[in-house]
Amino acid sequence: MNQQALSSFIWSVADLLRGDYRQSEYGKVILPFTVLRRLDCVLEATKPAVLAEFDAKTKAGLNPDPFLLRKAGQSFYNTSQLNLVKLLGDQDHIRQNLYAYVQAFSPAARDIFDRFDFYTQVERLAKANLLYLVTEKFANIDLHPDVVDNASMGHVFEELIRKFAEISNETAGEHFTPREVIRLMVNLLFIEDDDVLTPGNAVVRTIYDPTAGTGGMLSVAGEYLLEHNPQARLTMFGQELNDESYAICKADMLIKGQDVANIVPGNTLSDDGHGSRKFDYMLSNPPFGVEWKRVEKAVRQEHEQKGFDGRFGPGLPRVSDGSMLFLMHLLSKMRPAQEGGSRFGIVLNGSPLFTGGAGSGESEIRRYVLENDLVEAIVGLPTDMFYNTGIATYVWILSNKKPADRKGYVQLIDASSFWQKMRKSLGSKRKEMSDTHISTVTRLFGDFTEAELVTVFDTAGIALTEPQLVTGTENRPVAPEGGKLKRVPISRIFRNEEFGYTTVTIERPLRDGADELVLGVKGKQKGKPQPDSALRDTENVPLTEDIRAYFEREVLPHAPDSWVEEEKSKVGYAIPFNRHFYVFEPLRSLHSIDEELKAVSANIMKMLEELAE
């Protein structure tokens, strides 16, 4: 059964629920039953051996837990004689038997159903005389990993959550990230680590997602590493606020054989579930533009009391958008460079690139990551890539183990034109990146080179070629005589300090009614011209320029009596991404416009003459 058919089949359970459940409540039944059937199928083959071992070890007075895990071949087990199929044999007692069956799971698996508040739904279904019918539906689908692999199962959960979020007017973006975006991030995360990707190297690495959702990012990272180096092992860690998403993530980790104690519930910002632990790799897609007022007290307390010994030392962003708090949280989880270092990728909207002037929390966070040479690259994604928003998004890649040629530099890659239209829109998601697009961005990052898309036009302005990706100076397209080339930058490289500036305050003297200077009469200001606050202005001087030279060139010619109030100067950082990829399109000449108007007018007159005949 393919993924789409499976999603449709599971979704058909909604037909049974209609009337007794509101649409927004379907997920409370369908999600836990899907997980239950998945676990049911995974344990089916080893169930007889587990039951026999359970009886033997119980009679011997031994703790059966480690023996049962070994027999099950999983990190969970079930000691009930029942399964979903057998439950159907006793319709009159299906509620009691379903309780007993779920209670017979090992503790980690039982917790999943507690998070779903499964027993409340069982009672509600029983009262509506729907419990048997729903159980029968799920007992008739085969969700064994041999039939539905982990990747497909992950897609199914994500599709179901997207549908439930859509009809509940919730934001699916808080649950999961499109798979092609995750694949791109994982490619960029691993591309420089030859020791991990080389087949045969039995390395062990850790990966962490503080906004784990259903575990999609962790799963794709694990699949990528397994594909390139089956001997490598990736230990997964995560934290998730939403109980349903946490339960699905935990179930997925159980089936993968991961230690589910590494996946913790709760709010990452106010209650860090992994304390002082450090990781090799990290991935995150925090919610876009979500305020952090609910955790403001805890976050401010950590910032003020712990400073750089805590997670939020560089500064705090405005309360209306907490995404940069997750950026700092990940910074605190980086393994020290002398111990191997870390690299992480995080999806952010456009605001963290430039919001806030010099001295603001956002600017200070940017200053910290740039002055400490932590930003490797920022990739601009196409719009309409996410299920709940069409805004522009960016993937930041940060590392404290930059290769020598990247030290002191940041690469900006504009991948906003790398997309293809989806056959069917999913919420706000109308575009997707193909494997070719992902490979191109990965190669640009790996090569650490500047590049542009070049299109050749003839003399009439008609494109002769498709946009061609060009790097370096060799094999560059040549325009025909009288034609032209259109160059659109795709990859650019900048020194860290090129994003910095000093905001200087420009003062002009206060004058009285007779146009005479007003001088100070006390202290250090005695005899000095006093500033006129109404004429006060500021200038942003790039860090790469001398302030005095800039002032004399740009300000003094226009305001000869002005001066720089040095005590008020502040250093800031901003990354004007779009400005660096802007291509000026010259306006058409008046002559060409006039000629076109004459041609159109002549054509209209000709058509009028034809009508008059």
C-alpha positions as CSV (number, residue, x, y, z in Angstrom):
1,M,0.0,0.0,0.0
2,N,1.5,3.3,-1.0
3,Q,1.8,6.3,1.3
4,Q,-1.1,8.2,-0.2
5,A,-3.4,5.3,-0.2
6,L,-2.5,4.5,3.4
7,S,-3.2,8.1,4.5
8,S,-6.5,8.0,2.7
9,F,-7.4,4.7,4.3
10,I,-6.6,5.8,7.8
11,W,-8.5,9.1,7.1
12,S,-11.6,7.1,6.2
13,V,-12.0,6.3,9.9
14,A,-13.3,9.9,10.1
15,D,-16.5,8.6,8.3
16,L,-17.2,6.5,11.4
17,L,-16.6,9.4,13.8
18,R,-18.6,12.0,11.9
19,G,-21.6,13.1,14.1
20,D,-20.2,11.9,17.4
21,Y,-16.9,13.9,17.0
22,R,-16.2,17.3,15.7
23,Q,-13.8,17.5,12.8
24,S,-11.2,19.1,15.0
25,E,-11.3,16.1,17.3
26,Y,-10.7,13.3,14.7
27,G,-7.0,13.3,15.5
28,K,-7.6,12.4,19.1
29,V,-8.8,9.0,17.9
30,I,-6.9,8.4,14.6
31,L,-3.4,9.3,15.8
32,P,-3.2,7.0,18.9
33,F,-4.9,4.1,17.0
34,T,-2.4,4.4,14.2
35,V,0.5,4.3,16.6
36,L,-1.1,1.4,18.4
37,R,-1.5,-0.6,15.2
38,R,2.1,0.2,14.2
39,L,3.4,-1.1,17.5
40,D,1.1,-4.1,17.3
41,C,2.5,-5.0,13.9
42,V,6.1,-4.5,14.9
43,L,5.8,-6.9,17.8
44,E,3.7,-9.6,16.0
45,A,6.5,-11.9,14.9
46,T,8.3,-12.1,18.3
47,K,5.1,-12.1,20.5
48,P,5.1,-15.9,21.1
49,A,8.7,-15.9,22.2
50,V,8.1,-12.9,24.5
51,L,5.1,-14.5,26.2
52,A,7.0,-17.7,26.8
53,E,10.0,-15.8,28.2
54,F,7.6,-13.8,30.4
55,D,6.1,-16.9,31.9
56,A,9.5,-18.5,32.5
57,K,11.2,-15.6,34.1
58,T,8.1,-14.7,36.2
59,K,8.0,-18.2,37.6
60,A,11.7,-18.1,38.3
61,G,11.2,-14.9,40.3
62,L,13.4,-12.8,38.0
63,N,12.9,-9.3,36.6
64,P,11.7,-10.2,33.1
65,D,12.4,-6.7,31.6
66,P,15.9,-7.2,30.0
67,F,15.0,-10.7,28.8
68,L,11.8,-9.5,27.2
69,L,13.5,-6.7,25.3
70,R,16.1,-9.2,24.0
71,K,13.3,-11.5,22.8
72,A,11.3,-8.7,21.3
73,G,14.3,-7.4,19.4
74,Q,13.0,-3.9,20.1
75,S,13.3,-1.3,22.9
76,F,9.7,-2.2,24.0
77,Y,7.4,-5.2,24.4
78,N,3.9,-6.3,25.3
79,T,3.0,-9.2,27.7
80,S,-0.7,-9.5,26.8
81,Q,-2.0,-12.6,25.0
82,L,-4.1,-10.1,23.0
83,N,-3.5,-8.0,19.9
84,L,-5.8,-5.8,17.9
85,V,-7.0,-8.8,15.7
86,K,-7.7,-11.0,18.8
87,L,-9.6,-8.1,20.4
88,L,-12.2,-8.4,17.7
89,G,-13.1,-11.9,18.9
90,D,-14.8,-10.6,22.1
91,Q,-17.0,-7.7,21.0
92,D,-18.9,-7.5,24.4
93,H,-15.6,-6.9,26.4
94,I,-13.6,-5.0,23.9
95,R,-13.3,-1.9,26.2
96,Q,-11.9,-3.9,29.1
97,N,-9.6,-6.0,26.9
98,L,-8.3,-2.9,25.0
99,Y,-7.4,-1.4,28.4
100,A,-5.6,-4.6,29.5
101,Y,-3.7,-4.8,26.2
102,V,-2.4,-1.3,26.3
103,Q,-1.4,-1.7,30.0
104,A,0.7,-4.7,29.1
105,F,3.1,-2.6,27.1
106,S,6.5,-1.8,28.6
107,P,6.5,1.6,30.5
108,A,8.0,3.7,27.7
109,A,5.3,2.6,25.3
110,R,2.5,3.0,27.8
111,D,3.6,6.6,28.3
112,I,2.8,7.2,24.6
113,F,-0.8,6.5,25.2
114,D,-0.9,8.5,28.4
115,R,0.3,11.5,26.3
116,F,-2.5,10.9,23.8
117,D,-5.0,10.7,26.7
118,F,-6.0,7.5,25.0
119,Y,-8.2,6.1,27.7
120,T,-10.5,9.1,27.6
121,Q,-11.1,8.4,23.9
122,V,-11.7,4.7,24.5
123,E,-14.5,5.6,27.0
124,R,-16.0,8.1,24.6
125,L,-15.9,5.6,21.7
126,A,-17.5,2.9,23.8
127,K,-20.4,5.1,24.9
128,A,-21.0,6.0,21.2
129,N,-20.9,2.3,20.3
130,L,-17.9,3.1,18.0
131,L,-15.1,1.3,19.8
132,Y,-15.5,-2.0,18.0
133,L,-15.9,-0.5,14.6
134,V,-12.8,1.8,15.0
135,T,-10.7,-1.1,16.3
136,E,-11.8,-3.3,13.4
137,K,-10.8,-0.6,10.9
138,F,-7.2,-0.5,12.3
139,A,-6.9,-4.2,12.8
140,N,-7.4,-4.6,9.1
141,I,-4.4,-2.6,8.0
142,D,-0.9,-3.9,8.0
143,L,1.6,-1.4,9.3
144,H,4.5,-3.7,9.7
145,P,7.9,-2.0,8.8
146,D,8.3,-4.6,6.0
147,V,5.1,-3.2,4.4
148,V,5.4,0.4,5.5
149,D,9.0,1.5,6.1
150,N,9.8,4.1,8.8
151,A,10.2,6.9,6.3
152,S,6.8,6.3,4.8
153,M,5.3,6.0,8.2
154,G,6.7,9.3,9.1
155,H,5.2,10.8,6.0
156,V,1.8,9.3,7.0
157,F,1.9,10.8,10.5
158,E,2.9,14.2,9.0
159,E,0.1,14.2,6.5
160,L,-2.5,13.3,9.1
161,I,-1.3,16.0,11.4
162,R,-1.3,18.5,8.6
163,K,-5.0,17.6,7.8
164,F,-6.0,17.8,11.4
165,A,-4.2,21.1,11.9
166,E,-5.9,22.5,8.8
167,I,-9.4,21.7,9.8
168,S,-8.7,22.9,13.4
169,N,-7.2,26.2,12.1
170,E,-3.9,25.4,13.8
171,T,-0.5,25.9,12.4
172,A,0.9,22.7,10.9
173,G,4.3,24.5,10.8
174,E,4.5,24.0,14.5
175,H,4.5,20.2,13.9
176,F,6.8,19.4,11.0
177,T,9.0,20.7,8.2
178,P,8.7,19.7,4.5
179,R,10.9,16.7,3.8
180,E,12.9,18.4,1.0
181,V,13.8,21.2,3.4
182,I,15.0,18.7,5.9
183,R,17.0,16.8,3.2
184,L,18.7,20.1,2.2
185,M,19.6,20.9,5.8
186,V,20.9,17.4,6.5
187,N,23.0,17.6,3.3
188,L,24.6,20.9,4.4
189,L,25.1,19.5,7.9
190,F,27.1,16.4,6.9
191,I,28.8,17.5,3.7
192,E,32.1,18.5,5.3
193,D,32.5,15.5,7.7
194,D,34.3,12.9,5.6
195,D,35.0,10.7,8.6
196,V,31.3,10.2,9.3
197,L,30.2,9.7,5.7
198,T,33.1,7.3,4.7
199,P,31.7,3.7,4.5
200,G,33.3,1.4,7.0
201,N,34.0,4.1,9.7
202,A,32.1,2.8,12.8
203,V,31.7,6.3,14.3
204,V,29.1,7.3,16.8
205,R,27.6,10.8,16.7
206,T,24.8,12.6,18.5
207,I,22.1,14.8,16.9
208,Y,19.5,17.0,18.7
209,D,16.3,18.8,17.8
210,P,14.9,21.1,20.5
211,T,11.6,21.4,18.6
212,A,11.4,17.8,17.6
213,G,7.8,17.6,16.5
214,T,7.1,14.1,15.2
215,G,10.8,13.5,14.8
216,G,11.0,14.1,11.0
217,M,14.3,16.0,11.2
218,L,16.0,13.3,13.3
219,S,14.6,10.5,11.1
220,V,15.9,12.1,7.8
221,A,19.3,12.7,9.4
222,G,19.4,9.0,10.4
223,E,18.3,7.8,7.0
224,Y,21.0,10.0,5.3
225,L,23.8,8.7,7.4
226,L,22.7,5.1,7.1
227,E,22.6,5.5,3.3
228,H,26.1,6.8,3.1
229,N,27.8,4.8,5.9
230,P,25.8,1.9,7.4
231,Q,28.5,1.4,10.0
232,A,27.9,4.8,11.5
233,R,25.5,5.3,14.4
234,L,23.5,8.4,15.1
235,T,22.1,8.7,18.6
236,M,19.1,11.0,18.6
237,F,18.0,13.5,21.2
238,G,15.0,15.8,21.2
239,Q,12.4,17.8,23.1
240,E,8.8,18.6,22.2
241,L,6.1,20.7,23.8
242,N,3.0,19.3,22.0
243,D,1.9,16.0,23.7
244,E,0.6,14.4,20.5
245,S,3.7,15.2,18.5
246,Y,5.9,14.0,21.4
247,A,4.0,10.7,21.6
248,I,4.4,10.1,17.8
249,C,8.1,11.0,18.0
250,K,8.6,8.7,20.9
251,A,6.8,5.8,19.2
252,D,9.1,6.4,16.1
253,M,12.2,6.3,18.2
254,L,11.0,3.1,20.0
255,I,10.7,1.4,16.6
256,K,14.1,2.7,15.5
257,G,15.7,1.2,18.6
258,Q,16.7,4.6,19.9
259,D,16.8,5.3,23.7
260,V,13.4,7.0,24.2
261,A,14.7,8.6,27.4
262,N,16.6,10.9,25.0
263,I,13.2,12.4,23.8
264,V,11.8,14.5,26.6
265,P,8.5,16.5,26.8
266,G,8.2,20.1,27.9
267,N,9.1,23.7,26.8
268,T,12.7,23.9,25.7
269,L,13.0,27.6,26.5
270,S,11.8,27.5,30.1
271,D,12.8,23.9,31.0
272,D,15.8,22.6,29.2
273,G,15.3,18.8,29.2
274,H,19.0,18.1,28.3
275,G,20.8,20.3,30.9
276,S,24.4,20.8,30.1
277,R,24.6,18.0,27.4
278,K,26.5,18.9,24.2
279,F,25.9,17.5,20.7
280,D,27.7,16.9,17.5
281,Y,24.9,18.0,15.2
282,M,21.6,19.9,15.7
283,L,18.6,20.7,13.6
284,S,15.6,22.9,14.4
285,N,12.6,24.6,12.8
286,P,11.2,26.8,15.6
287,P,7.8,28.3,15.2
288,F,7.8,31.5,13.1
289,G,6.9,34.8,14.7
290,V,5.5,33.2,17.9
291,E,5.8,35.4,21.1
292,W,7.5,34.0,24.2
293,K,5.6,35.9,26.8
294,R,4.5,32.7,28.6
295,V,8.2,31.9,29.3
296,E,9.4,35.5,29.6
297,K,10.0,35.4,33.4
298,A,12.1,32.2,33.2
299,V,14.1,33.4,30.2
300,R,14.8,36.8,31.6
301,Q,15.8,35.4,34.9
302,E,18.3,33.0,33.2
303,H,19.7,35.9,31.0
304,E,20.1,38.3,34.0
305,Q,21.4,35.8,36.6
306,K,23.6,33.5,34.5
307,G,24.6,35.7,31.6
308,F,27.0,33.8,29.3
309,D,27.1,30.9,31.7
310,G,23.4,30.3,30.7
311,R,21.8,30.0,27.3
312,F,20.8,33.6,26.6
313,G,24.0,35.6,27.3
314,P,24.2,37.6,24.1
315,G,20.9,39.3,24.5
316,L,17.1,38.8,24.2
317,P,15.0,39.5,21.1
318,R,11.7,41.3,21.3
319,V,8.9,39.3,23.0
320,S,6.8,39.1,19.7
321,D,9.3,36.6,18.1
322,G,11.2,34.0,20.1
323,S,12.9,32.2,17.2
324,M,16.3,33.7,18.1
325,L,16.0,32.2,21.6
326,F,16.2,28.8,19.9
327,L,19.2,29.9,18.0
328,M,21.0,30.8,21.3
329,H,19.8,27.6,22.9
330,L,21.5,25.6,20.1
331,L,24.7,27.7,20.5
332,S,24.8,26.6,24.2
333,K,24.6,23.0,23.1
334,M,27.6,23.1,20.8
335,R,30.5,20.8,21.7
336,P,33.7,22.8,22.4
337,A,35.9,23.0,19.3
338,Q,38.8,21.2,21.1
339,E,36.4,18.3,21.7
340,G,35.4,18.0,18.0
341,G,33.1,20.9,17.7
342,S,29.5,21.0,16.4
343,R,27.5,22.1,13.4
344,F,23.8,23.0,13.3
345,G,21.1,24.1,11.0
346,I,18.0,26.2,11.9
347,V,15.1,27.5,9.8
348,L,14.2,31.1,10.5
349,N,12.1,33.8,8.8
350,G,13.5,37.0,7.6
351,S,13.3,39.0,10.8
352,P,16.4,37.6,12.5
353,L,18.5,38.8,9.6
354,F,17.9,42.5,10.2
355,T,15.3,43.3,12.9
356,G,16.5,45.7,15.6
357,G,19.0,48.5,15.5
358,A,22.5,48.7,17.0
359,G,22.4,47.7,20.7
360,S,19.1,45.8,20.4
361,G,18.8,42.2,21.5
362,E,18.6,40.9,17.9
363,S,21.6,42.9,16.8
364,E,23.6,41.7,19.8
365,I,22.8,38.1,19.0
366,R,23.9,38.6,15.4
367,R,27.0,40.4,16.7
368,Y,27.9,37.4,18.9
369,V,27.6,34.8,16.2
370,L,29.5,36.9,13.6
371,E,32.3,38.2,15.8
372,N,32.8,34.6,17.1
373,D,32.9,33.4,13.5
374,L,30.1,30.9,13.9
375,V,28.0,31.5,10.8
376,E,29.0,29.3,7.8
377,A,26.2,30.0,5.5
378,I,22.6,31.3,5.1
379,V,20.4,29.9,2.4
380,G,17.3,31.8,1.2
381,L,14.5,29.3,0.4
382,P,11.7,29.8,-2.1
383,T,8.4,31.3,-0.7
384,D,5.4,29.1,-0.3
385,M,7.5,26.2,0.9
386,F,5.8,25.6,4.2
387,Y,2.3,24.4,5.0
388,N,1.2,27.2,7.2
389,T,2.9,30.3,5.7
390,G,4.0,31.7,2.4
391,I,6.7,34.0,3.8
392,A,10.4,33.9,2.9
393,T,12.4,31.5,5.0
394,Y,16.1,31.0,5.5
395,V,18.3,28.1,6.6
396,W,21.2,29.2,8.8
397,I,24.2,26.9,9.1
398,L,26.4,27.5,12.1
399,S,29.6,25.8,13.2
400,N,32.5,26.2,15.6
401,K,34.7,23.9,13.5
402,K,34.9,25.9,10.3
403,P,37.4,24.6,7.6
404,A,40.4,26.9,7.2
405,D,39.1,28.4,3.9
406,R,35.8,29.4,5.6
407,K,37.3,31.1,8.6
408,G,36.3,34.7,8.8
409,Y,33.7,34.4,6.0
410,V,29.9,33.9,5.6
411,Q,28.4,32.5,2.4
412,L,25.0,33.7,1.3
413,I,23.1,31.4,-1.2
414,D,19.9,32.7,-2.8
415,A,17.9,29.5,-3.6
416,S,14.6,31.4,-4.0
417,S,14.4,30.5,-7.7
418,F,15.2,26.8,-7.1
419,W,11.7,25.4,-7.1
420,Q,9.1,23.5,-9.0
421,K,5.3,23.8,-8.8
422,M,3.5,21.1,-6.8
423,R,0.9,19.1,-8.6
424,K,-1.5,19.8,-5.7
425,S,-1.1,22.5,-3.1
426,L,-1.1,21.5,0.5
427,G,-2.3,24.4,2.6
428,S,0.1,27.3,1.9
429,K,2.6,25.0,0.4
430,R,2.6,25.4,-3.4
431,K,6.3,24.9,-4.3
432,E,8.8,22.2,-3.7
433,M,12.6,21.8,-4.2
434,S,13.5,18.9,-6.5
435,D,16.5,16.6,-5.9
436,T,18.4,18.6,-8.5
437,H,17.7,21.9,-6.7
438,I,18.9,20.4,-3.4
439,S,22.1,19.0,-5.1
440,T,22.9,22.4,-6.7
441,V,22.6,24.2,-3.4
442,T,24.6,21.5,-1.6
443,R,27.4,21.7,-4.3
444,L,27.5,25.5,-4.0
445,F,27.9,25.2,-0.3
446,G,30.5,22.4,-0.5
447,D,32.5,24.3,-3.2
448,F,32.4,27.5,-1.1
449,T,32.3,29.6,-4.3
450,E,30.5,32.6,-5.7
451,A,28.1,31.8,-8.6
452,E,25.5,33.4,-10.8
453,L,22.7,32.4,-13.2
454,V,23.5,33.8,-16.7
455,T,20.9,34.1,-19.5
456,V,21.9,35.0,-23.0
457,F,19.5,37.4,-24.9
458,D,19.6,38.4,-28.6
459,T,19.3,41.9,-30.0
460,A,15.5,41.9,-29.7
461,G,15.7,40.9,-26.0
462,I,14.5,37.3,-26.5
463,A,16.2,34.7,-24.3
464,L,18.4,32.4,-26.3
465,T,19.3,30.1,-23.4
466,E,17.9,28.8,-20.1
467,P,19.5,30.4,-17.1
468,Q,22.9,28.7,-16.7
469,L,24.7,28.3,-13.4
470,V,28.2,29.8,-13.8
471,T,31.1,29.7,-11.3
472,G,34.6,31.0,-11.6
473,T,35.8,32.6,-14.9
474,E,36.0,29.6,-17.2
475,N,33.3,28.5,-19.7
476,R,31.3,31.7,-19.3
477,P,28.5,32.3,-21.8
478,V,29.2,35.0,-24.5
479,A,26.5,37.3,-25.8
480,P,26.0,37.5,-29.6
481,E,26.8,40.8,-31.3
482,G,24.2,43.3,-30.2
483,G,22.8,40.9,-27.6
484,K,23.3,40.9,-23.9
485,L,23.8,38.8,-20.8
486,K,21.6,38.9,-17.7
487,R,23.5,37.9,-14.6
488,V,21.7,37.0,-11.4
489,P,23.9,36.3,-8.4
490,I,23.2,33.0,-6.6
491,S,26.1,32.6,-4.2
492,R,28.1,35.4,-2.6
493,I,30.9,35.3,0.1
494,F,31.5,38.1,2.6
495,R,33.9,38.8,5.4
496,N,32.1,38.7,8.8
497,E,32.9,42.4,9.5
498,E,31.1,43.4,6.3
499,F,27.8,42.9,8.1
500,G,28.8,45.2,11.0
501,Y,28.3,48.9,11.4
502,T,28.6,51.7,13.9
503,T,25.6,53.8,14.5
504,V,27.0,57.3,15.2
505,T,25.0,60.2,16.5
506,I,25.3,63.4,14.6
507,E,24.7,66.6,16.6
508,R,24.2,70.1,15.4
509,P,24.3,73.2,17.6
510,L,21.4,74.8,19.3
511,R,20.8,78.4,18.4
512,D,18.9,81.2,20.1
513,G,16.4,83.6,18.6
514,A,19.2,85.8,17.3
515,D,20.8,82.8,15.5
516,E,23.6,82.7,18.1
517,L,25.1,79.5,19.4
518,V,23.9,78.4,22.8
519,L,26.9,77.5,25.0
520,G,27.0,75.3,28.1
521,V,27.5,77.1,31.4
522,K,28.3,74.2,33.8
523,G,30.8,71.4,34.2
524,K,32.3,69.8,31.1
525,Q,29.9,71.5,28.8
526,K,30.9,75.0,29.9
527,G,31.7,77.1,26.8
528,K,30.8,74.3,24.4
529,P,28.0,74.5,21.8
530,Q,24.9,72.7,23.1
531,P,23.2,70.1,20.8
532,D,19.8,70.8,19.3
533,S,17.7,67.6,19.8
534,A,15.4,68.6,16.9
535,L,18.3,68.4,14.5
536,R,19.9,65.3,15.9
537,D,20.4,62.5,13.4
538,T,22.2,59.2,13.1
539,E,24.4,57.5,10.5
540,N,25.3,53.8,10.1
541,V,29.0,53.7,9.3
542,P,30.3,50.3,8.0
543,L,32.9,48.7,10.3
544,T,35.2,48.4,7.3
545,E,35.3,52.3,7.0
546,D,37.0,54.9,9.2
547,I,34.3,56.9,11.1
548,R,36.1,60.2,10.8
549,A,36.7,59.7,7.0
550,Y,33.1,58.8,6.5
551,F,31.9,61.8,8.5
552,E,34.1,64.2,6.6
553,R,32.9,62.8,3.2
554,E,29.2,62.2,3.8
555,V,28.1,64.6,6.5
556,L,30.3,67.7,6.8
557,P,29.7,68.9,3.2
558,H,25.9,69.1,4.1
559,A,26.2,70.2,7.7
560,P,29.5,72.0,8.3
561,D,28.6,72.8,12.0
562,S,27.9,69.2,12.9
563,W,29.9,66.8,15.1
564,V,29.9,63.2,16.1
565,E,28.9,62.5,19.7
566,E,31.3,59.6,20.2
567,E,29.9,58.5,23.6
568,K,26.6,57.6,22.0
569,S,28.1,55.3,19.2
570,K,26.9,51.7,19.1
571,V,28.1,48.8,17.1
572,G,25.4,46.8,15.4
573,Y,25.1,43.9,12.9
574,A,22.6,43.2,10.2
575,I,22.5,40.8,7.2
576,P,20.6,42.6,4.4
577,F,20.2,39.3,2.4
578,N,18.0,40.6,-0.4
579,R,20.1,43.7,-1.0
580,H,23.1,41.5,-1.8
581,F,21.2,39.7,-4.5
582,Y,19.3,42.7,-6.0
583,V,19.8,43.0,-9.7
584,F,19.1,46.5,-11.2
585,E,16.9,46.4,-14.2
586,P,17.4,49.7,-16.2
587,L,14.3,51.5,-17.3
588,R,13.4,51.4,-21.0
589,S,14.5,54.5,-22.9
590,L,11.9,57.2,-23.8
591,H,12.7,56.6,-27.5
592,S,11.8,52.9,-27.3
593,I,8.6,53.6,-25.4
594,D,7.7,56.3,-28.0
595,E,8.4,53.9,-30.9
596,E,6.2,51.3,-29.3
597,L,3.3,53.7,-28.7
598,K,3.5,54.8,-32.4
599,A,3.3,51.2,-33.5
600,V,0.4,50.4,-31.3
601,S,-1.4,53.6,-32.4
602,A,-0.9,52.7,-36.0
603,N,-2.2,49.3,-35.5
604,I,-5.3,50.7,-33.8
605,M,-6.0,53.1,-36.6
606,K,-5.6,50.3,-39.1
607,M,-8.2,48.1,-37.2
608,L,-10.6,51.1,-37.1
609,E,-10.3,51.6,-40.8
610,E,-11.1,48.0,-41.4
611,L,-14.2,48.3,-39.3
612,A,-15.3,51.3,-41.2
613,E,-15.2,49.5,-44.6
